[in-house]
Amino acid sequence: MTKIVTLLSDFGLQDPYAGVMKGVIFRHCPDCQVVDLTHLIPPQNIWLGAIQLERAVPHFPVGTVHVAVVDPGVGSQREPVVIVGQKAIYVGPNNGVFSLALRHDSVHNVYVIQPGRQTPDQPSTTFHGRDLFAPVAAKLAAGLHPQEVGPSLAEPLVQFDLEDLQHRVLCVDRFGNVQLGVHRERWQGGMSQLRLGERSIPFHLTYSQVAEGQLLCLWNSDGYLEIAANGGSAAEILGLASGQQIEYKISG
């Protein structure tokens, strides 16, 4: 049985929040493996959390428990949920953070975590990662049936509008590569260049097909359209940042 729990959050590395969650997980499932996807999501940036989760989830074994805590609505009426997919289980807030990862899975059931069943009776109103998501994820990894956490979710899961992401910089990685909201699976037609303002950026298969410092666009390893610079930072050259809305045209 797979006993892997992944963690993604906006907690950063300065404070002990991520470490506390891992401590709770090990307390309830001492022999599970905990994998930190990232804790450097910008604070409250749900859609970027969704993007990074989508990039990671397909590479884990079936049965992995994925925990995402990018949760500006913590303590509000938003539901803490367990999403049971065909390939994995997802634990976190019902705020859209799982919506992109779930495009690669089939949802079987969704349960609302009810305090007191598998968690403290009175969880903190500001740290559901510690009091709800971590213990539930650990117990699920140890074999708990998901329906033991609480009742079924009555309303649909919160979803992001994928159309809204097409003209957004989804993320900028540490190399300065700019990932756009166009996915290869959903693109119809050819692609020879991308026009951004006065710039015409050619499409290639690899970074090395242009001279050093020159811009190009390509499908990245996650299948998204990316603007890059060979040996440089496309984000710096173009003045782009994660979350920025941009207008561009693609030619076939």
C-alpha positions as CSV (number, residue, x, y, z in Angstrom):
1,M,0.0,0.0,0.0
2,T,1.3,3.5,-0.9
3,K,1.9,5.6,2.2
4,I,3.0,8.8,0.6
5,V,1.8,12.2,1.6
6,T,2.7,15.3,-0.3
7,L,2.6,18.9,1.0
8,L,2.1,22.1,-0.8
9,S,1.5,25.4,1.0
10,D,2.1,29.2,1.1
11,F,3.7,28.8,4.6
12,G,7.2,29.7,3.5
13,L,10.3,28.4,5.3
14,Q,10.8,31.1,7.9
15,D,8.1,29.8,10.3
16,P,7.6,26.3,11.6
17,Y,4.1,25.8,10.1
18,A,5.2,23.3,7.5
19,G,7.3,21.4,9.9
20,V,4.4,21.3,12.4
21,M,2.2,19.7,9.8
22,K,4.8,17.0,9.2
23,G,5.1,16.3,12.9
24,V,1.4,15.7,13.1
25,I,1.5,13.4,10.1
26,F,4.3,11.3,11.6
27,R,2.4,11.1,14.9
28,H,-0.5,9.5,13.1
29,C,1.4,7.5,10.4
30,P,5.0,7.0,11.6
31,D,6.0,4.9,8.6
32,C,4.6,7.1,5.8
33,Q,6.8,9.2,3.5
34,V,6.2,12.9,3.4
35,V,7.3,14.8,0.3
36,D,7.4,18.6,0.3
37,L,6.3,19.8,-3.2
38,T,6.8,23.5,-2.2
39,H,6.0,25.8,0.6
40,L,6.9,28.9,-1.4
41,I,3.6,29.7,-3.0
42,P,3.0,33.4,-2.6
43,P,0.7,34.1,0.3
44,Q,-3.0,33.5,-0.6
45,N,-2.2,32.8,-4.2
46,I,-4.7,29.9,-4.8
47,W,-4.4,29.7,-8.6
48,L,-0.6,29.5,-8.5
49,G,-0.9,26.7,-5.9
50,A,-3.3,25.0,-8.3
51,I,-0.8,25.3,-11.1
52,Q,2.1,23.9,-9.1
53,L,0.0,21.1,-7.8
54,E,-1.0,20.2,-11.3
55,R,2.7,20.0,-12.4
56,A,3.5,17.6,-9.6
57,V,0.6,15.3,-9.0
58,P,0.8,13.1,-12.2
59,H,4.3,11.9,-11.3
60,F,3.3,10.2,-8.0
61,P,2.2,6.6,-7.5
62,V,-1.5,5.7,-7.4
63,G,-2.9,6.1,-3.9
64,T,-0.7,9.1,-2.9
65,V,-2.4,11.6,-0.6
66,H,-1.9,15.2,-1.7
67,V,-2.3,18.0,0.8
68,A,-2.6,21.6,-0.4
69,V,-2.9,24.5,2.1
70,V,-3.2,27.8,0.3
71,D,-6.2,28.9,2.3
72,P,-7.0,32.6,2.7
73,G,-10.6,31.5,3.7
74,V,-9.4,29.4,6.7
75,G,-12.0,29.5,9.5
76,S,-14.8,30.8,7.1
77,Q,-17.7,28.9,5.6
78,R,-15.4,27.2,2.9
79,E,-15.4,23.5,3.4
80,P,-12.4,21.4,4.4
81,V,-12.6,18.4,2.1
82,V,-11.3,15.0,1.1
83,I,-11.5,14.4,-2.6
84,V,-11.3,10.7,-3.6
85,G,-10.0,10.3,-7.1
86,Q,-9.3,7.2,-9.2
87,K,-5.5,7.9,-8.9
88,A,-5.1,9.8,-5.7
89,I,-6.7,11.4,-2.6
90,Y,-6.7,15.2,-2.2
91,V,-7.0,16.9,1.2
92,G,-7.4,20.7,1.7
93,P,-9.8,23.6,1.3
94,N,-12.6,23.6,-1.3
95,N,-11.4,26.8,-2.9
96,G,-10.2,25.7,-6.3
97,V,-6.6,24.7,-5.4
98,F,-7.3,21.2,-6.6
99,S,-9.2,22.1,-9.8
100,L,-6.3,21.8,-12.2
101,A,-4.8,18.6,-10.8
102,L,-8.2,17.0,-11.0
103,R,-8.3,17.5,-14.8
104,H,-5.9,14.5,-14.8
105,D,-8.0,12.3,-12.4
106,S,-11.6,11.1,-12.1
107,V,-13.4,12.2,-8.9
108,H,-15.3,9.4,-7.2
109,N,-16.5,11.0,-4.0
110,V,-16.0,14.2,-2.0
111,Y,-16.3,14.3,1.8
112,V,-16.4,17.3,4.2
113,I,-14.0,16.9,7.1
114,Q,-16.1,17.1,10.3
115,P,-14.2,18.2,13.4
116,G,-14.2,15.6,16.1
117,R,-14.4,12.5,13.9
118,Q,-10.7,12.2,13.0
119,T,-9.5,15.5,14.3
120,P,-9.7,17.7,17.4
121,D,-13.3,18.7,18.4
122,Q,-12.3,22.4,18.3
123,P,-9.7,23.0,15.6
124,S,-7.9,26.3,15.4
125,T,-9.7,28.8,13.2
126,T,-6.4,29.9,11.7
127,F,-4.4,26.6,11.2
128,H,-6.6,24.0,9.6
129,G,-3.4,22.6,8.1
130,R,-2.3,21.4,11.5
131,D,-5.6,20.5,13.1
132,L,-7.7,19.1,10.1
133,F,-5.7,18.4,7.0
134,A,-2.5,16.9,8.5
135,P,-4.2,14.3,10.8
136,V,-6.8,13.3,8.2
137,A,-4.1,12.9,5.5
138,A,-2.0,10.8,7.8
139,K,-4.9,8.5,8.7
140,L,-5.9,8.2,5.1
141,A,-2.4,7.1,4.2
142,A,-2.5,4.6,7.0
143,G,-5.7,3.1,5.6
144,L,-8.6,5.0,7.0
145,H,-11.7,4.9,4.7
146,P,-12.4,8.4,3.4
147,Q,-16.1,8.3,4.3
148,E,-15.0,8.2,8.0
149,V,-14.0,11.8,7.9
150,G,-17.5,13.3,7.5
151,P,-20.5,13.6,5.2
152,S,-20.5,13.9,1.5
153,L,-20.1,17.4,0.0
154,A,-23.5,18.6,-1.1
155,E,-22.3,21.4,-3.5
156,P,-20.0,21.1,-6.5
157,L,-16.3,21.6,-6.0
158,V,-15.0,25.1,-6.6
159,Q,-13.3,25.3,-10.0
160,F,-11.1,27.8,-11.8
161,D,-12.2,29.1,-15.2
162,L,-9.6,27.8,-17.5
163,E,-10.5,30.4,-20.1
164,D,-9.4,33.1,-17.7
165,L,-6.0,31.6,-17.4
166,Q,-5.1,31.7,-21.1
167,H,-4.0,35.3,-21.0
168,R,-2.3,35.1,-17.7
169,V,1.3,34.4,-16.7
170,L,0.8,31.3,-14.7
171,C,4.2,31.2,-13.1
172,V,7.8,32.3,-13.5
173,D,10.3,29.7,-12.5
174,R,13.8,30.3,-11.0
175,F,15.3,30.4,-14.5
176,G,13.0,33.2,-15.5
177,N,11.0,31.0,-17.9
178,V,7.4,32.4,-18.3
179,Q,4.7,29.8,-18.3
180,L,1.4,30.9,-20.0
181,G,-2.1,29.4,-19.7
182,V,-2.1,27.6,-23.0
183,H,-1.8,23.8,-22.8
184,R,-0.7,21.6,-25.7
185,E,-3.6,19.2,-25.2
186,R,-6.1,22.1,-25.7
187,W,-4.3,23.8,-28.6
188,Q,-5.6,23.3,-32.1
189,G,-3.6,24.4,-35.1
190,G,0.0,25.1,-35.8
191,M,2.4,27.4,-34.0
192,S,5.4,29.3,-35.6
193,Q,5.7,32.4,-33.4
194,L,4.1,34.4,-30.6
195,R,3.7,38.1,-30.9
196,L,3.9,40.1,-27.7
197,G,3.7,43.8,-28.3
198,E,6.3,44.7,-30.8
199,R,8.2,41.5,-30.3
200,S,7.9,38.4,-32.5
201,I,9.1,35.4,-30.6
202,P,9.8,32.2,-32.6
203,F,8.6,28.8,-31.7
204,H,11.2,26.0,-31.2
205,L,11.5,22.6,-29.6
206,T,14.5,23.3,-27.4
207,Y,16.3,26.3,-25.8
208,S,19.5,25.7,-27.8
209,Q,17.8,26.4,-31.1
210,V,18.3,30.1,-30.7
211,A,21.4,32.1,-29.9
212,E,22.4,32.8,-26.3
213,G,20.2,35.5,-24.8
214,Q,17.6,35.3,-27.5
215,L,13.9,34.7,-26.8
216,L,11.9,31.7,-27.9
217,C,8.7,30.0,-27.1
218,L,8.1,26.2,-26.7
219,W,6.0,23.6,-25.1
220,N,7.5,23.0,-21.7
221,S,7.8,19.6,-19.9
222,D,4.4,20.1,-18.3
223,G,2.8,20.7,-21.7
224,Y,2.3,24.5,-21.2
225,L,3.4,27.2,-23.6
226,E,6.5,28.9,-22.2
227,I,8.5,32.0,-23.2
228,A,12.2,31.5,-22.4
229,A,15.6,32.9,-23.2
230,N,18.5,30.7,-24.0
231,G,20.9,31.2,-21.1
232,G,18.9,34.2,-19.8
233,S,15.7,35.2,-18.0
234,A,12.7,35.9,-20.3
235,A,10.8,37.4,-17.3
236,E,13.5,40.0,-16.8
237,I,13.8,40.8,-20.6
238,L,10.0,41.2,-20.9
239,G,9.2,42.6,-17.5
240,L,6.8,39.9,-16.7
241,A,5.7,38.4,-13.3
242,S,3.5,35.6,-12.1
243,G,-0.2,36.4,-12.2
244,Q,0.2,39.2,-14.7
245,Q,-2.5,39.6,-17.4
246,I,-0.9,39.8,-20.9
247,E,-2.2,40.1,-24.5
248,Y,-0.4,38.1,-27.2
249,K,-1.2,36.5,-30.5
250,I,0.0,33.2,-31.8
251,S,0.7,32.5,-35.5
252,G,0.6,29.1,-37.1
